[in-house]
Amino acid sequence: MGKKLWYHSSCLLLFCILCTNSFAQVKPADFKYVDHILGYWRMPTKHSTFTELWVKKDDHTWEGKTHRITGRDSVEMDNMQLVRSGNELVFTIAAVADPKSGKPVPFKVTVLQSNGFVAENPACDYPQKIVYKWKKEDELDVHFKGVKEKTFSEIILEYKRK
């Protein structure tokens, strides 16, 4: 009787692993949704305005730059990239770099749909998850989520297309 239960639990575990992997894959047909990020996005705050400008470099690369504008001064804050390699899409942001190499930490895009994408790297110190979500055609929310020093933290940026 013990072997039969072990066999059933092994099958269930294998099934769960296979299902998790199949849901976490991005389909090449969905890469068209990345183009929605293109353009100039703004988020005014009390003291300054944050912007993201996304352009398509080629068929496999999207690049973004973040600026902070205060009065007439503009400071480049960060550089981001989405790079397609085969059936995978990887998101990088210069501010999240490997301390040893100095290179941006790769976040694998695990979900890509018409309303946004999720990029994850569970091994990253912080964040472990980056979410770009289009609430409307001209509204974009960016979430940086994860555990930092045993505490869950989430930064939310709310942009509007200009």
C-alpha positions in Angstrom: 0.0 0.0 0.0 2.9 2.4 0.8 4.4 1.9 -2.7 1.1 2.7 -4.4 0.8 6.0 -2.4 4.4 6.9 -3.2 3.8 6.2 -6.9 0.7 8.4 -7.0 2.5 11.3 -5.1 5.4 11.1 -7.5 3.1 11.3 -10.5 1.3 14.3 -8.9 4.6 16.0 -8.2 5.8 15.4 -11.8 2.6 16.7 -13.2 2.8 19.9 -11.0 6.4 20.5 -12.2 5.5 20.0 -15.8 2.4 22.3 -15.6 4.4 25.0 -13.8 7.1 25.0 -16.5 4.5 25.1 -19.3 2.7 28.0 -17.8 5.9 29.9 -17.3 6.9 29.9 -20.9 6.5 32.8 -23.3 5.1 32.0 -26.7 6.9 33.6 -29.7 3.4 34.7 -31.0 3.1 36.9 -28.0 6.3 38.9 -28.6 4.1 41.4 -30.5 2.8 42.6 -27.1 6.2 44.0 -26.2 5.7 46.8 -28.7 3.0 48.3 -26.5 5.8 49.6 -24.2 7.2 51.9 -27.0 6.9 55.6 -26.5 7.3 58.3 -23.9 5.8 57.7 -20.4 5.6 60.3 -17.6 4.9 60.2 -13.9 4.7 63.6 -12.2 5.4 63.7 -8.4 5.4 66.5 -5.9 9.0 67.6 -6.6 9.9 66.2 -10.0 8.7 64.1 -13.0 10.0 60.6 -13.8 9.9 59.5 -17.4 10.6 56.3 -19.4 11.3 56.4 -23.1 11.2 53.1 -24.9 12.4 52.5 -28.5 12.8 49.4 -30.6 16.4 49.0 -31.5 15.8 46.0 -33.8 13.5 42.9 -34.2 15.0 41.4 -31.0 15.8 44.4 -28.7 13.8 47.0 -27.0 15.6 49.7 -25.0 14.4 52.1 -22.3 15.8 55.0 -20.4 14.5 56.5 -17.2 15.0 60.2 -16.4 14.1 62.4 -13.4 13.2 65.9 -14.4 13.3 68.7 -11.8 12.6 72.2 -13.2 14.9 72.5 -16.3 17.3 69.8 -15.1 17.1 66.2 -16.4 19.1 63.4 -14.9 19.3 59.9 -16.5 18.4 57.4 -13.8 18.5 54.1 -15.5 18.8 52.0 -18.7 16.6 49.0 -19.4 16.5 46.3 -22.1 14.2 43.6 -23.3 16.1 41.1 -25.5 14.6 38.3 -27.4 16.7 35.2 -27.8 15.0 32.3 -29.5 11.8 31.6 -27.5 13.0 33.5 -24.4 12.7 37.2 -23.5 15.0 38.7 -20.9 14.6 42.0 -19.1 17.6 43.9 -17.6 17.9 47.1 -15.7 21.3 48.7 -15.1 20.5 49.6 -11.5 20.1 45.9 -10.6 23.7 44.7 -11.2 25.7 41.7 -10.1 28.1 43.0 -7.4 30.9 40.8 -8.7 30.7 41.4 -12.5 28.9 44.8 -12.5 26.7 43.5 -15.3 22.9 43.9 -15.1 21.1 40.9 -13.5 18.9 39.1 -16.1 15.2 38.7 -15.4 13.5 36.0 -17.4 10.1 37.1 -18.8 7.7 34.4 -17.5 4.4 36.0 -18.5 3.8 38.0 -21.6 0.2 39.0 -22.5 -1.6 41.9 -24.1 -1.9 43.7 -20.7 1.8 43.4 -19.8 4.6 41.2 -18.7 6.3 39.7 -15.6 10.1 39.3 -15.4 11.5 37.2 -12.6 14.8 36.2 -11.0 14.4 34.5 -7.7 18.1 34.5 -7.1 18.3 38.3 -7.2 18.9 40.2 -4.0 16.1 42.8 -4.8 13.8 42.9 -6.6 12.9 39.3 -7.5 10.0 40.3 -9.8 9.4 43.2 -12.1 5.9 43.7 -13.5 4.9 46.0 -16.4 1.1 46.3 -16.6 -1.0 48.4 -18.9 -4.1 49.4 -17.1 -5.4 51.3 -20.1 -3.9 52.0 -23.5 -2.1 55.1 -22.1 -1.5 54.0 -18.5 1.4 51.9 -17.4 2.1 50.6 -13.9 5.6 49.3 -13.1 6.1 47.2 -10.0 9.4 46.2 -8.4 8.6 43.4 -5.9 10.6 41.1 -3.6 12.0 40.4 -0.2 14.8 42.6 1.0 16.4 42.0 4.4 13.5 39.6 5.4 10.9 42.2 4.6 8.6 42.3 1.5 8.9 45.5 -0.4 7.1 46.8 -3.5 7.8 50.0 -5.4 5.0 51.1 -7.8 5.5 53.6 -10.6 2.4 54.9 -12.3 3.1 56.3 -15.8 0.9 57.9 -18.4 1.8 58.0 -22.1 2.5 61.5 -23.4 
